[in-house]
Each structure stands twice: as structure tokens, then as C-alpha cells.
Amino acid sequence: MEEKAAGIISWIFHPLLMPTYALLLVFSNDNFFVLLLPQKLKLILTAIIFTNTLLLPLIFIWMMKRRGIIQSYHMPERADRTFPFLVTGLFYMATWYMINNLNLPGVYSMFLLGGTILIVICLVINLFWKISIHTAGTGGLTGGFIALNYLMVVNSPLLILMLIFISGLVGFARLKSDTHNPSQVYAGFVVGAIVMAGISLLV
């Protein structure tokens, strides 16, 4: 039962969903940078980010599996992760460039830039050591919104607590599925939080 719950949690909070979740969480605030966007533009932004950071990378990962480049969609081995990380990073970077050129407030491209840098860092780490991408994703989401709260761009302490709780659930799921050891799970969260918070403070 716990293994099944761990699998469900891992899919619901898959790393590729983090940019879409970040955008939706930004939209849930009543700040000026949210209110100034027409509803149609919000839908377009959501569609672009959902397609470019989830659907397209998944299609390429499916093609890699079909061609035998990776052995499993779960990618338990470090060697299986290199090309998916690289392709995903390129999609993130292209999406950041696209959104950044729309002259929108920096908060809309911030998570994409941070996500791109985080993928590159995880790709380099993965060459030597397996790190949890799931907790890197939730850590990035948490670190980004902690920074936005610190900058008074967003004011939602309850959201921070919720994200920390979700990160704990995801960490439990990765440990329960026997995909990572505790150090890989904690390292993923810390790296994600530091990278995204740093980007958020600089943008």
C-alpha cells in the first residue's frame, strides 16, 4: 500500500510538472503582476509552459525508450539520465528565452531560468553521483517561493508550509520506492532550494 502511494506521489509531483505548478501558484496570488495579465494571456502562458516543459520532453523520452537509448522510464541508473536531462534542459532554456522576450515581469521567467540552471547542475552531479531530481524539483519550488516571500513579491507563509510538506511527501515517496538513499533525497532538495532561491533574488 505504501509503495503504491509512493508511486502516485512521485507522478503527481513529477519534476517536469514543477514549472506548470509554479506558474499556477503565481497566478493564485492577487498581485499587480498577476492582475495586469488578461485571462487569455494567462491561458497561453500556461499552455506554452505545459507543452514545452512537460509534453515535449516526455515525447522525446518516449522516443529514447523506443530506440533503446534509455532502459526504463524510471531511469534508475545514472547512465539513463544523461540524454533526458540534456533534452529537458534545452526545452527549458528555449521556453525561458521565449517567455523572457515577451517583456513580462521577471517572476514569469524566473522559475524557467532557475529550472534550466538546476537541470544543468543535476546533469553534472549525475555524472559522478545519483541525485534525486524529484526533491530537486520540489526544493526549487519551495526555495523560489521562499525568496519571493522574502522580497515581498508574494506574501503567503501558508504556501511555504504547504510546499515544505509536499517536499517531505516526495522525499518519503522516493525513499519508499527504493529509488534513492536519504543523502540523495536531501541533497536534491537542498540543491534545488539554493539554486532557485538564488536565481529569484537575482532576477
C-alpha positions in Angstrom: 0.0 0.0 0.0 2.8 2.4 0.9 4.7 1.5 -2.3 1.6 2.3 -4.4 1.1 5.6 -2.6 4.8 6.4 -3.2 4.3 5.8 -6.9 1.2 8.1 -7.1 3.0 10.9 -5.2 6.0 10.6 -7.5 3.8 11.0 -10.6 1.7 13.8 -9.2 4.8 15.8 -8.2 7.0 14.7 -11.2 9.8 17.2 -11.8 8.6 18.0 -15.3 5.4 19.4 -13.7 7.2 21.9 -11.5 7.2 24.8 -14.0 3.5 24.4 -14.6 2.8 24.2 -10.8 5.0 27.3 -10.2 3.0 29.3 -12.8 -0.3 28.3 -11.4 0.8 29.2 -7.9 1.9 32.6 -9.1 -1.5 33.1 -10.8 -3.2 32.2 -7.5 -1.9 35.5 -6.0 -3.7 38.8 -6.3 -0.5 40.8 -7.0 -0.2 43.5 -9.6 1.9 41.3 -12.0 -1.0 38.8 -12.0 -3.9 41.2 -12.3 -2.3 43.1 -15.2 -2.4 40.0 -17.4 -5.6 39.3 -19.4 -7.1 35.8 -18.9 -6.3 34.9 -22.5 -2.6 35.6 -22.0 -2.6 33.5 -18.8 -4.0 30.6 -20.7 -1.5 31.0 -23.4 1.4 31.1 -21.0 0.1 28.0 -19.2 -0.2 26.2 -22.5 3.3 27.1 -23.6 4.9 26.1 -20.4 2.9 22.9 -20.0 3.7 21.9 -23.6 7.4 22.8 -23.7 8.4 21.6 -20.2 6.2 18.5 -19.9 4.7 17.2 -23.1 7.6 17.7 -25.5 10.3 16.3 -23.1 8.0 13.3 -22.4 7.7 12.7 -26.2 11.4 12.8 -26.6 11.9 10.5 -23.6 9.4 8.0 -25.1 11.4 8.1 -28.3 14.6 7.4 -26.4 13.0 4.4 -24.8 11.7 3.1 -28.1 15.2 3.4 -29.6 16.9 1.8 -26.6 18.8 4.9 -25.6 17.3 4.5 -22.1 16.3 1.3 -20.5 13.4 2.5 -18.3 11.1 5.5 -18.0 12.0 5.5 -14.3 15.7 5.8 -15.2 17.1 4.1 -12.1 20.6 4.1 -13.5 22.7 7.2 -13.8 23.7 6.4 -17.4 20.0 6.5 -18.4 19.6 10.1 -17.2 22.2 12.0 -19.3 20.3 12.4 -22.5 16.8 13.0 -20.9 18.4 15.7 -18.7 20.1 17.3 -21.7 17.0 17.4 -23.8 14.8 18.6 -21.0 17.3 21.4 -20.2 17.2 22.5 -23.8 13.4 22.7 -23.8 13.5 24.7 -20.5 16.1 27.1 -21.9 14.1 27.6 -25.1 10.9 28.2 -23.1 12.7 30.7 -20.8 14.0 32.6 -23.9 10.5 32.7 -25.4 8.8 33.9 -22.2 11.6 36.3 -21.4 11.2 38.1 -24.7 7.5 38.8 -24.0 8.6 41.7 -21.7 6.6 40.3 -18.8 7.6 40.8 -15.1 10.6 38.7 -14.3 8.6 36.4 -12.0 7.2 34.6 -15.0 10.5 33.6 -16.5 12.3 33.2 -13.1 11.4 29.6 -12.5 12.3 28.6 -16.1 15.7 30.1 -15.8 16.2 28.5 -12.4 14.9 25.2 -13.7 17.4 25.3 -16.6 20.3 26.0 -14.4 19.2 23.4 -11.9 19.0 20.7 -14.6 22.5 21.6 -15.8 23.8 21.3 -12.2 22.0 18.0 -11.7 23.3 16.8 -15.0 26.9 17.5 -13.9 26.3 15.9 -10.5 24.7 12.9 -12.2 28.0 12.2 -14.0 29.5 11.2 -10.6 26.6 10.6 -8.2 22.9 10.0 -8.4 20.8 12.9 -7.0 17.0 13.0 -6.6 15.5 15.1 -9.3 12.1 14.8 -7.7 13.3 16.5 -4.5 15.4 18.9 -6.5 12.1 20.0 -8.2 10.1 20.4 -5.0 13.1 22.1 -3.4 13.3 24.5 -6.3 9.6 25.3 -6.0 10.0 25.8 -2.2 13.1 27.9 -2.5 11.7 30.1 -5.2 8.6 31.0 -3.2 10.6 31.5 0.0 12.7 34.1 -1.9 9.5 35.7 -3.4 8.1 36.0 0.1 11.4 37.5 1.4 11.3 40.0 -1.5 7.6 40.8 -0.6 6.6 39.9 -4.1 4.4 37.2 -2.7 3.0 37.1 0.8 1.9 33.6 1.6 3.6 31.8 4.6 0.9 29.1 4.3 2.1 28.3 0.8 5.6 27.9 2.1 4.5 25.4 4.7 2.4 23.6 2.1 5.4 23.3 -0.2 7.7 22.1 2.6 5.1 19.4 3.5 4.8 18.4 -0.2 8.6 18.1 -0.3 8.5 15.8 2.7 5.9 13.6 1.0 8.0 13.5 -2.2 11.1 12.6 -0.2 9.2 9.8 1.5 8.0 8.5 -1.8 11.5 8.4 -3.3 12.8 6.5 -0.3 9.9 4.2 -0.2 10.2 3.3 -3.8 13.8 2.4 -3.1 14.9 4.8 -5.9 17.3 6.9 -3.7 19.0 6.8 -0.4 18.5 9.6 2.2 21.5 11.6 1.2 20.4 11.7 -2.4 17.0 12.8 -1.4 18.2 15.5 1.0 20.9 16.7 -1.4 18.3 17.1 -4.2 16.1 19.3 -2.0 19.0 21.5 -0.8 20.4 22.0 -4.2 17.0 22.8 -5.7 16.1 25.3 -2.9 19.5 27.1 -3.0 19.6 27.4 -6.8 16.1 28.6 -7.2 16.2 31.0 -4.2 19.5 32.4 -5.6 18.0 33.0 -9.0 14.9 34.5 -7.5 16.9 37.0 -5.5 19.0 38.0 -8.6 16.2 38.3 -11.2 
